[in-house]
């Protein structure tokens, strides 16, 4: 008898991470992409794109397993209604406040309403579009893939397995998956114990997770009264100037993004010059036709904190290359303790998971270089390209939660319509407490690289 094929619609470990962030931690994580067009709003075209998105992989819902320890599954869902929320005209200076209102309304990946498109005319004649989706159902590369297929009219389906039989799940199938997960958890735990034992016997046999530097604990400062949760700015740079600034110092667009972000943190006292800090960098692994919700792995870059800037970007380029090599190393599954323990961790009670997660600091610096957007994405199927930006955030996080998390900043860079657009979100409500302070920090740090931002 041939073995039963794997259930491709079961949640992967990465997808479960974002589901647990919502269920166990009460911290739903969302992605948002913004398009800023100079052309008038074309409602019919946007509704056509939204209708096509409704037939694609964003439109899924979570179906809970009926047996403990079994993985939940994705099911096809109905598109949201209305397909597009059209708003009243706004000023160009109000785009970010409007974008925040777009993300404030909750999304529910269990009911199927896991994404939303909104649009508003700008009083100067242009318009702005927001696409918000739960990170549980899509990552950054999935965002762009979904938009491309919607614009081009390609039929890609919704789930990894769209066959009629995949929609029918028995309790026996859940029980089988539960057994497989328990076996995987035991194997992972045994492998982790063996790895730790070997590393103690031989100093050269260290796990990959032990080589990364850790940032010094942030110095205690008095809480800032004017602090807001997640101050956010979008800074637009001339693309040619951005690229030339990177080349002048031996770097790339990516290494300049990292250097500027680390410099921001050093300038406000979050990190110390002369140290080396880990910078988190998502890496897309999505191939054409890949309908997984999450197809991203994480790389950790060891970045030296320079006191004087601008500085040589070549060391960061080398560090990024090394980080990508480690992250994509097929042997990592056999050396990374956290990866080994992932099947075990998912079986822990939610209360314990919450306690463990809240005791760990978040990344002090996360940088995501989206790069040059395909024309299908930057134009949304029209004739005119937009300036674009993106962000990921914890919806509903308050100032005290951010203080407890001990983060720094997250930054995204997108390139389109001749602009390199930097989105920076403050995770440190006392050192970067509001929009004004974050804007000034970006202005001062960009000036060191002979760059001048224009803020949305």
C-alpha positions as CSV (number, residue, x, y, z in Angstrom):
1,X,0.0,0.0,0.0
2,X,1.4,3.4,-1.0
3,X,1.8,6.0,1.8
4,X,-0.8,8.7,2.1
5,X,0.3,11.9,0.4
6,X,1.0,14.9,2.7
7,X,-1.8,17.3,3.4
8,X,-0.5,20.4,1.7
9,X,-3.2,22.7,3.2
10,X,-2.1,22.1,6.8
11,X,-0.3,25.1,8.3
12,X,3.4,25.2,8.1
13,X,5.5,26.0,11.1
14,X,6.0,29.6,9.9
15,X,2.2,30.1,9.3
16,X,1.5,28.7,12.8
17,X,3.8,31.3,14.3
18,X,1.6,34.1,13.1
19,X,-1.6,32.3,14.1
20,X,-0.2,31.8,17.6
21,X,0.8,35.4,17.8
22,X,-2.9,36.2,17.5
23,X,-4.4,33.4,19.5
24,X,-1.8,32.9,22.3
25,X,-0.3,36.4,22.6
26,X,-3.3,38.5,21.6
27,X,-1.0,40.3,19.2
28,X,-2.3,40.0,15.6
29,X,0.3,41.0,13.0
30,X,-0.7,42.6,9.8
31,X,1.0,43.7,6.5
32,X,0.0,46.9,4.7
33,X,1.1,48.1,1.3
34,X,0.3,51.7,0.1
35,X,0.3,53.1,-3.4
36,X,0.5,56.9,-3.9
37,X,-0.6,57.8,-7.4
38,X,-0.5,61.2,-9.1
39,X,-3.4,60.2,-11.4
40,X,-7.1,60.3,-10.6
41,X,-8.8,57.3,-8.9
42,X,-10.2,54.8,-11.4
43,X,-12.8,53.0,-9.4
44,X,-13.7,50.4,-12.0
45,X,-10.1,49.3,-12.5
46,X,-9.5,49.0,-8.8
47,X,-12.7,46.9,-8.4
48,X,-11.5,44.7,-11.2
49,X,-8.2,44.1,-9.4
50,X,-10.0,43.5,-6.1
51,X,-12.4,41.0,-7.7
52,X,-9.4,39.0,-9.1
53,X,-7.7,39.1,-5.7
54,X,-10.8,37.6,-4.3
55,X,-10.2,34.5,-6.5
56,X,-6.6,34.2,-5.4
57,X,-4.5,32.9,-2.4
58,X,-5.4,35.8,-0.1
59,X,-8.9,34.6,0.2
60,X,-8.6,31.8,2.6
61,X,-9.7,31.0,6.1
62,X,-8.5,28.9,9.0
63,X,-10.3,25.6,9.8
64,X,-9.5,24.3,13.3
65,X,-8.4,20.7,13.7
66,X,-10.8,18.5,15.6
67,X,-8.0,16.5,17.3
68,X,-5.5,18.0,19.8
69,X,-2.0,18.5,18.5
70,X,-3.1,18.2,14.8
71,X,-2.3,21.2,12.6
72,X,-5.1,23.4,11.5
73,X,-5.8,23.7,7.8
74,X,-6.5,26.4,5.2
75,X,-9.8,26.4,3.5
76,X,-11.1,28.5,0.6
77,X,-13.1,31.5,1.7
78,X,-15.5,34.1,0.4
79,X,-14.0,37.5,-0.7
80,X,-14.6,40.5,1.7
81,X,-17.6,42.7,1.2
82,X,-17.4,45.4,-0.1
83,X,-14.5,44.4,-2.3
84,X,-13.1,48.0,-2.1
85,X,-13.8,50.6,0.6
86,X,-13.9,54.0,-1.1
87,X,-13.3,57.0,1.2
88,X,-13.8,60.7,1.0
89,X,-11.0,63.0,-0.5
90,X,-8.0,63.6,1.8
91,X,-5.0,65.9,1.8
92,X,-1.6,64.5,0.9
93,X,-0.3,65.3,4.3
94,X,-3.0,63.0,5.8
95,X,-2.1,59.9,4.0
96,X,-0.4,58.1,6.9
97,X,-3.3,59.0,9.3
98,X,-5.7,57.6,6.7
99,X,-3.5,54.5,6.3
100,X,-3.6,53.9,10.0
101,X,-7.4,54.1,10.0
102,X,-7.4,51.4,7.3
103,X,-5.5,49.0,9.5
104,X,-7.3,49.8,12.8
105,X,-10.4,47.8,11.7
106,X,-9.8,44.1,12.8
107,X,-9.2,41.3,10.3
108,X,-10.3,37.7,11.1
109,X,-8.6,34.9,9.3
110,X,-11.0,32.4,10.8
111,X,-14.1,34.0,9.4
112,X,-12.4,34.6,6.0
113,X,-12.1,38.4,6.1
114,X,-8.3,38.3,6.1
115,X,-7.7,41.2,3.7
116,X,-9.1,44.6,2.8
117,X,-8.6,47.2,0.0
118,X,-9.3,50.8,0.6
119,X,-8.9,53.9,-1.6
120,X,-9.3,57.6,-1.3
121,X,-8.9,60.5,-3.8
122,X,-6.3,63.1,-2.9
123,X,-7.3,66.7,-3.1
124,X,-4.3,67.5,-5.4
125,X,-5.8,65.2,-8.0
126,X,-4.1,61.9,-7.2
127,X,-5.2,59.0,-5.1
128,X,-4.0,56.5,-2.5
129,X,-4.7,52.8,-2.2
130,X,-4.2,50.6,0.8
131,X,-4.0,46.8,0.8
132,X,-4.1,45.3,4.3
133,X,-3.9,41.6,5.1
134,X,-3.2,39.4,8.1
135,X,0.4,38.2,8.1
136,X,-1.0,34.7,8.9
137,X,-2.4,34.4,5.4
138,X,0.3,36.2,3.4
139,X,3.9,37.5,3.6
140,X,5.5,40.2,1.5
141,X,6.4,38.1,-1.5
142,X,2.9,36.6,-1.4
143,X,1.5,40.1,-1.4
144,X,3.2,41.0,-4.7
145,X,2.6,37.6,-6.3
146,X,-1.2,37.9,-5.5
147,X,-1.3,41.4,-7.0
148,X,0.6,40.3,-10.1
149,X,-1.8,37.4,-10.8
150,X,-4.8,39.7,-10.1
151,X,-3.5,42.3,-12.6
152,X,-2.5,39.9,-15.3
153,X,-5.7,37.7,-14.9
154,X,-3.7,34.5,-14.4
155,X,-5.6,31.8,-12.6
156,X,-3.4,30.5,-9.8
157,X,-6.0,29.1,-7.4
158,X,-6.3,29.8,-3.6
159,X,-4.6,27.0,-1.7
160,X,-1.6,24.7,-2.1
161,X,-4.1,21.9,-2.9
162,X,-7.3,23.1,-4.6
163,X,-8.5,19.6,-5.5
164,X,-12.1,18.8,-4.5
165,X,-10.9,16.0,-2.2
166,X,-8.7,18.4,-0.2
167,X,-11.7,20.3,1.1
168,X,-13.0,17.1,2.8
169,X,-11.2,16.3,6.0
170,X,-12.1,13.5,8.4
171,X,-11.4,13.2,12.1
172,X,-9.2,10.3,11.2
173,X,-7.0,12.6,9.0
174,X,-6.7,15.0,12.0
175,X,-5.8,12.0,14.3
176,X,-3.1,10.9,11.8
177,X,-1.6,14.4,11.6
178,X,-1.6,14.6,15.5
179,X,0.4,11.4,15.7
180,X,2.9,12.7,13.1
181,X,3.3,16.0,15.0
182,X,3.9,14.2,18.3
183,X,6.5,11.9,16.6
184,X,8.2,15.0,15.0
185,X,8.2,16.8,18.4
186,X,9.9,13.8,20.1
187,X,12.5,13.5,17.3
188,X,13.2,17.2,17.5
189,X,13.7,17.2,21.2
190,X,16.0,14.3,21.1
191,X,18.1,15.9,18.3
192,X,18.3,19.1,20.3
193,X,19.5,17.3,23.4
194,X,22.1,15.5,21.3
195,X,23.3,18.7,19.7
196,X,23.7,20.5,23.1
197,X,25.5,17.5,24.5
198,X,27.9,17.4,21.6
199,X,28.6,21.1,21.8
200,X,29.5,20.8,25.4
201,X,31.9,17.9,24.7
202,X,33.5,19.7,21.7
203,X,33.7,23.6,21.7
204,X,34.0,23.5,17.9
205,X,30.6,21.8,17.5
206,X,28.5,24.9,18.3
207,X,25.0,25.3,17.1
208,X,24.4,28.0,14.4
209,X,22.3,30.1,16.8
210,X,25.2,30.6,19.2
211,X,27.4,32.6,16.8
212,X,25.3,35.7,16.6
213,X,26.2,38.7,18.6
214,X,23.5,40.1,21.0
215,X,22.9,43.8,21.5
216,X,23.7,45.2,24.9
217,X,20.7,45.8,27.1
218,X,19.3,49.2,26.4
219,X,20.1,51.8,29.0
220,X,17.2,52.7,31.2
221,X,15.6,56.1,30.4
222,X,12.6,57.8,31.9
223,X,9.3,57.1,30.1
224,X,8.4,59.8,27.6
225,X,5.1,61.4,28.3
226,X,4.4,62.2,24.7
227,X,5.1,58.6,23.5
228,X,2.7,57.1,21.0
229,X,2.5,53.4,20.1
230,X,4.4,52.7,16.9
231,X,5.4,56.1,15.5
232,X,5.7,55.8,11.8
233,X,7.2,57.8,8.9
234,X,7.5,57.3,5.2
235,X,10.5,59.1,3.6
236,X,10.9,59.3,-0.1
237,X,14.4,59.7,-1.7
238,X,15.4,60.2,-5.3
239,X,16.3,56.7,-6.5
240,X,19.4,57.7,-8.4
241,X,20.8,59.6,-5.4
242,X,20.1,56.7,-3.1
243,X,21.9,54.2,-5.4
244,X,24.8,56.6,-6.0
245,X,25.2,57.1,-2.2
246,X,25.4,53.4,-1.7
247,X,27.9,52.9,-4.6
248,X,30.1,55.8,-3.3
249,X,30.8,53.9,-0.1
250,X,31.2,50.5,-1.7
251,X,27.8,49.2,-0.9
252,X,24.4,48.3,-2.4
253,X,20.9,49.6,-1.8
254,X,20.5,46.9,0.8
255,X,23.6,47.6,2.7
256,X,22.8,51.3,2.8
257,X,19.3,50.5,4.2
258,X,20.9,48.5,7.0
259,X,23.6,51.1,7.7
260,X,21.1,54.0,7.8
261,X,18.8,51.9,10.1
262,X,21.6,51.0,12.5
263,X,22.7,54.6,12.4
264,X,19.3,55.8,13.5
265,X,19.4,53.5,16.5
266,X,22.9,54.7,17.5
267,X,22.0,58.3,17.1
268,X,19.2,58.0,19.7
269,X,21.3,55.9,22.1
270,X,19.5,52.6,21.6
271,X,22.7,50.9,20.7
272,X,26.4,51.8,21.2
273,X,29.1,52.6,18.7
274,X,31.9,50.1,18.5
275,X,29.6,47.1,19.2
276,X,28.1,44.6,16.8
277,X,24.4,44.0,16.7
278,X,22.2,41.4,15.0
279,X,19.9,42.8,12.3
280,X,17.0,40.6,11.2
281,X,16.4,40.4,7.5
282,X,13.5,38.4,5.9
283,X,14.4,36.4,2.8
284,X,11.8,35.3,0.3
285,X,11.8,31.7,-1.0
286,X,8.7,31.9,-3.0
287,X,8.8,30.3,-6.5
288,X,6.2,31.0,-9.2
289,X,2.9,29.2,-8.4
290,X,3.8,28.8,-4.7
291,X,0.5,29.3,-2.8
292,X,1.9,28.9,0.7
293,X,0.8,31.8,3.0
294,X,4.4,32.2,4.3
295,X,7.4,31.5,2.0
296,X,10.0,33.5,4.0
297,X,12.9,32.6,6.1
298,X,14.9,34.8,8.5
299,X,18.5,35.8,8.1
300,X,20.5,37.5,10.9
301,X,23.2,39.9,9.9
302,X,26.0,40.7,12.3
303,X,26.5,44.5,11.7
304,X,29.2,46.7,13.3
305,X,27.9,49.9,14.8
306,X,30.0,52.8,13.4
307,X,30.5,55.9,15.4
308,X,31.3,58.1,12.3
309,X,29.1,58.0,9.3
310,X,29.2,57.8,6.3
311,X,31.4,54.7,6.5
312,X,32.6,51.9,4.2
313,X,29.6,49.7,3.4
314,X,31.7,46.8,2.1
315,X,31.7,45.0,5.5
316,X,27.9,45.1,5.7
317,X,27.7,43.6,2.2
318,X,30.0,40.8,3.3
319,X,28.0,40.3,6.5
320,X,24.7,40.1,4.5
321,X,26.3,37.5,2.1
322,X,27.4,35.4,5.1
323,X,23.9,35.7,6.7
324,X,22.2,34.5,3.5
325,X,24.6,31.6,3.2
326,X,23.8,30.5,6.8
327,X,20.0,31.0,6.4
328,X,19.8,28.9,3.2
329,X,22.3,26.2,4.4
330,X,20.4,22.9,4.1
331,X,22.5,21.7,7.1
332,X,20.9,24.3,9.3
333,X,18.1,21.9,10.3
334,X,20.7,19.7,11.9
335,X,22.6,22.5,13.7
336,X,20.0,25.1,14.7
337,X,18.5,24.3,18.1
338,X,15.4,26.5,17.6
339,X,14.5,24.7,14.4
340,X,14.9,21.4,16.1
341,X,12.6,22.4,18.9
342,X,9.9,24.0,16.7
343,X,7.7,20.9,16.5
344,X,8.0,20.6,20.3
345,X,7.2,24.2,21.1
346,X,4.0,24.1,19.1
347,X,2.6,21.5,21.5
348,X,3.0,23.6,24.6
349,X,0.0,25.2,26.3
350,X,-0.8,28.7,25.0
351,X,-0.4,30.1,28.5
352,X,3.2,28.8,28.7
353,X,3.9,30.0,25.1
354,X,2.7,33.4,26.0
355,X,4.9,33.6,29.1
356,X,7.9,32.5,27.1
357,X,7.3,34.8,24.2
358,X,6.7,37.9,26.3
359,X,9.9,37.3,28.3
360,X,12.0,37.5,25.1
361,X,13.0,40.9,23.6
362,X,12.0,41.4,19.9
363,X,14.6,42.2,17.3
364,X,16.3,45.6,17.9
365,X,16.5,46.2,14.1
366,X,14.7,44.6,11.2
367,X,15.3,45.6,7.6
368,X,13.4,44.5,4.6
369,X,14.6,45.6,1.1
370,X,11.7,44.9,-1.2
371,X,13.6,46.2,-4.2
372,X,12.3,47.3,-7.6
373,X,8.6,46.5,-7.8
374,X,7.3,44.8,-11.0
375,X,5.3,47.2,-13.2
376,X,2.2,45.1,-12.5
377,X,2.5,45.9,-8.8
378,X,3.6,49.5,-9.1
379,X,0.8,50.4,-11.6
380,X,-2.0,48.1,-10.2
381,X,-2.8,47.4,-13.7
382,X,-3.0,51.0,-14.9
383,X,-0.8,53.1,-17.1
384,X,0.9,55.2,-14.4
385,X,3.3,53.9,-11.7
386,X,2.9,54.9,-8.1
387,X,5.3,55.5,-5.3
388,X,4.8,52.6,-2.9
389,X,5.6,51.7,0.6
390,X,5.0,48.8,3.0
391,X,5.0,48.0,6.7
392,X,4.4,45.1,9.1
393,X,3.0,45.9,12.5
394,X,1.3,44.4,15.6
395,X,-2.3,45.7,15.5
396,X,-3.4,47.2,18.7
397,X,0.0,47.2,20.5
398,X,0.1,49.9,23.2
399,X,3.0,51.9,24.5
400,X,3.6,49.7,27.6
401,X,3.6,46.5,25.4
402,X,6.3,48.1,23.2
403,X,8.4,49.1,26.3
404,X,8.2,45.5,27.5
405,X,9.2,44.1,24.1
406,X,12.4,46.3,24.1
407,X,12.5,46.7,20.3
408,X,14.2,49.3,18.2
409,X,13.0,50.0,14.7
410,X,11.7,48.1,11.6
411,X,12.4,49.5,8.2
412,X,11.3,48.7,4.7
413,X,12.6,50.0,1.4
414,X,10.7,49.8,-1.9
415,X,11.7,51.3,-5.3
416,X,9.2,52.4,-7.9
417,X,8.5,55.5,-10.1
418,X,12.0,56.8,-9.7
419,X,11.7,56.9,-5.9
420,X,13.4,54.8,-3.1
421,X,10.8,54.9,-0.4
422,X,11.8,54.2,3.2
423,X,9.1,53.2,5.7
424,X,10.3,53.3,9.4
425,X,8.3,52.1,12.3
426,X,9.5,52.9,15.9
427,X,9.4,50.0,18.4
428,X,11.0,52.2,21.1
429,X,8.4,54.6,22.4
430,X,10.8,56.5,24.6
431,X,13.8,57.2,22.3
432,X,11.6,57.6,19.2
433,X,8.3,58.6,20.8
434,X,6.4,60.3,18.0
435,X,6.4,61.3,14.4
436,X,8.3,64.5,14.8
437,X,11.2,62.9,16.6
438,X,11.3,60.0,14.1
439,X,11.3,62.4,11.2
440,X,14.1,64.4,12.6
441,X,16.2,61.3,13.3
442,X,15.7,60.2,9.6
443,X,16.6,63.7,8.4
444,X,19.8,63.9,10.5
445,X,20.9,60.3,9.6
446,X,20.1,60.7,5.9
447,X,22.1,64.0,5.8
448,X,25.3,62.0,6.8
449,X,24.9,60.1,3.5
450,X,24.1,63.3,1.6
451,X,20.5,62.3,1.2
452,X,17.4,64.5,1.6
453,X,14.0,62.9,2.4
454,X,10.6,64.1,1.4
455,X,8.0,62.9,3.9
456,X,4.5,61.6,3.1
